Amino acid sequence: MQTLDKQVKGSQVRVLEIKSNDAFGEHDISVTRRLKELGFLPGAILTIIGFGFMGADPLAVKLGNTKFALRKQEAQKVLVEAA
């Protein structure tokens, strides 16, 4: 089990859970809720499309037919395993 930000380009992963991240402080619950509303739910399959310049923000992922760009702190909230 790893976080989404540790994955490599082209890999497919399955979401296990959304965990808290102290970087968001009092807004962590809102960020978690928003990720879930977007479809980052347990069992969802993601494909890692790529990363920003030199592996920095943002992380681009494909969920179903939709592409998302996540900041590193957001990606650190998503626990995944190989699909």
C-alpha positions as CSV (number, residue, x, y, z in Angstrom):
1,M,0.0,0.0,0.0
2,Q,1.4,3.4,-1.1
3,T,0.2,6.9,-1.7
4,L,-0.8,8.1,-5.1
5,D,2.1,10.5,-5.4
6,K,4.7,7.7,-5.2
7,Q,3.4,5.9,-8.4
8,V,5.1,6.0,-11.8
9,K,3.8,7.3,-15.1
10,G,1.7,4.7,-16.9
11,S,0.8,2.6,-13.9
12,Q,-2.7,1.5,-13.0
13,V,-3.7,1.5,-9.4
14,R,-6.8,0.8,-7.3
15,V,-7.9,3.3,-4.6
16,L,-7.9,1.7,-1.1
17,E,-8.9,4.8,1.0
18,I,-8.5,8.5,1.5
19,K,-6.4,9.3,4.6
20,S,-5.9,12.6,6.4
21,N,-3.0,14.9,5.6
22,D,-2.0,17.5,8.2
23,A,-0.8,19.8,5.5
24,F,-4.5,20.9,5.0
25,G,-5.1,21.6,8.6
26,E,-8.7,22.4,9.4
27,H,-9.6,22.0,5.7
28,D,-8.6,18.3,5.5
29,I,-12.2,17.1,5.8
30,S,-13.3,19.3,3.0
31,V,-10.4,18.1,0.7
32,T,-11.3,14.5,1.5
33,R,-15.0,15.1,0.8
34,R,-14.1,16.8,-2.6
35,L,-11.8,13.9,-3.6
36,K,-14.7,11.4,-2.9
37,E,-17.2,13.6,-4.8
38,L,-14.8,13.5,-7.8
39,G,-14.8,9.7,-7.7
40,F,-11.7,8.8,-5.7
41,L,-13.5,6.1,-3.9
42,P,-12.3,2.6,-2.7
43,G,-12.1,0.3,-5.7
44,A,-11.8,3.0,-8.3
45,I,-9.1,2.3,-10.9
46,L,-6.7,5.2,-11.8
47,T,-4.1,5.5,-14.5
48,I,-1.1,7.8,-13.9
49,I,-0.8,10.0,-16.9
50,G,2.2,12.1,-15.9
51,F,3.8,14.6,-13.6
52,G,4.7,18.3,-13.8
53,F,8.2,19.5,-14.7
54,M,10.9,17.3,-13.2
55,G,8.3,15.2,-11.2
56,A,6.8,18.2,-9.5
57,D,3.1,19.3,-9.2
58,P,0.7,18.5,-10.6
59,L,0.1,14.8,-10.9
60,A,-2.2,13.9,-13.8
61,V,-4.4,10.9,-13.4
62,K,-7.2,9.4,-15.4
63,L,-10.3,8.1,-13.6
64,G,-12.8,6.5,-16.0
65,N,-13.0,8.9,-18.9
66,T,-12.0,12.0,-16.9
67,K,-8.6,13.4,-16.4
68,F,-7.6,15.2,-13.1
69,A,-4.6,17.2,-12.0
70,L,-3.8,16.8,-8.3
71,R,-1.4,18.7,-6.1
72,K,1.2,16.5,-4.3
73,Q,-0.5,17.1,-1.0
74,E,-3.8,15.9,-2.4
75,A,-2.2,12.8,-4.0
76,Q,-0.6,12.0,-0.6
77,K,-4.1,11.5,0.8
78,V,-5.0,8.7,-1.6
79,L,-3.8,5.2,-0.6
80,V,-3.5,2.8,-3.5
81,E,-2.3,-0.6,-4.6
82,A,-1.4,-2.1,-8.0
83,A,-4.6,-2.8,-10.0
